[in-house]
Amino acid sequence: MTIAPGQVPVAQQGPRHPLDPEPVRSTKARAVFALGLIGGLTGLFIGGVVPSTIALWLARQARREAYASGGFLTGADWLRRGERLAWTGLVLCAVAVVVAVVIGVVRLADSPFGHDYPPNVD
């Protein structure tokens, strides 16, 4: 069966109940995005751990509230982007810590172990 070209018919929805709330964007979704952005930008400087962790914590709360609202809280795109940025910030922090440890171990390996006596001392 093929569909004729043209506009696709849209199913008519019934009228909304007058007591239904208006759909609004979640303010926590904006906060998650902002904190995720800060965490992603400062991830290499180890300072991104705190905003990224708070962003992930708020994202969990925002998802619960959005589920409980029955679809009247929007902002899932902002939430998803903020979570991705927060995880990016945490990964960048982990990379920075691993690089610092490797550099520290290499420098420690190059330094002499123990006391270095002059050549004329037995």
C-alpha positions in Angstrom: 0.0 0.0 0.0 1.3 3.4 -0.9 0.4 6.8 0.4 -0.5 9.5 -2.0 1.8 12.5 -2.0 0.7 15.5 0.0 0.2 16.3 3.6 0.0 13.5 6.1 -3.2 13.5 8.0 -2.9 14.4 11.7 -4.9 12.7 14.3 -7.2 15.2 16.1 -6.6 15.3 19.8 -9.5 15.9 22.2 -9.7 19.2 24.1 -7.5 19.5 27.1 -8.9 19.4 30.5 -9.2 22.9 32.0 -7.2 21.9 35.1 -4.2 20.5 33.2 -1.1 22.7 33.7 0.6 24.4 30.8 3.8 22.6 29.7 6.8 24.5 30.9 10.6 24.0 30.6 12.2 22.6 33.7 14.5 25.1 35.4 16.7 22.2 36.6 17.3 21.3 32.9 18.8 24.7 32.4 20.9 24.4 35.5 22.1 20.9 34.4 23.1 22.4 31.0 24.9 25.3 32.6 26.8 23.2 35.1 27.6 20.6 32.5 29.0 23.3 30.3 31.1 24.7 33.1 32.3 21.2 34.0 33.1 20.4 30.4 35.1 23.7 29.9 37.1 23.3 33.2 37.5 19.5 33.0 41.2 19.6 32.2 41.9 21.9 35.1 40.4 19.3 37.7 37.9 22.0 38.7 35.3 20.5 36.5 34.6 17.6 38.9 32.4 19.6 41.2 30.1 21.2 38.6 29.9 18.0 36.7 29.0 16.0 39.7 26.3 18.5 40.7 25.0 18.5 37.1 24.6 14.7 37.1 22.9 14.8 40.5 20.5 17.5 39.4 19.8 15.6 36.1 18.6 12.6 38.1 16.3 14.8 40.1 15.0 16.5 36.9 14.3 13.2 35.2 12.3 12.1 38.2 10.3 15.3 38.3 9.6 15.2 34.5 8.4 11.6 34.8 6.1 12.5 37.8 4.7 15.5 35.9 3.2 13.4 33.2 4.8 15.3 30.3 4.1 18.8 31.5 7.8 19.5 32.3 9.8 19.9 29.1 13.5 20.4 28.5 14.7 16.9 27.9 17.1 18.1 25.2 18.8 20.5 27.5 19.0 17.8 30.1 20.6 15.3 27.7 23.1 17.9 26.5 24.0 18.9 30.0 24.5 15.3 31.0 26.8 14.7 28.0 28.9 17.8 28.9 29.1 16.7 32.5 30.3 13.3 31.6 32.8 14.9 29.2 34.1 17.1 32.1 34.5 14.0 34.3 36.4 12.2 31.6 38.6 15.2 31.0 39.3 15.3 34.8 40.2 11.7 34.8 42.5 12.1 31.8 44.2 15.1 33.5 44.8 13.1 36.7 46.2 10.1 34.8 48.6 12.3 32.8 49.7 14.0 36.1 50.4 10.7 37.7 52.3 9.4 34.7 54.4 12.6 34.5 55.1 12.3 38.3 56.1 8.6 38.0 58.4 9.4 35.1 60.1 12.3 36.9 60.4 10.1 40.0 62.1 7.4 38.0 64.6 9.8 36.5 65.7 11.2 39.9 68.5 9.3 41.7 67.5 7.0 44.5 69.1 7.6 47.9 72.1 9.8 48.6 74.5 10.6 45.8 78.0 10.6 47.2 80.9 12.3 45.5 83.2 10.0 43.4 86.1 10.2 46.0 84.0 8.6 48.8 83.9 4.8 49.3 
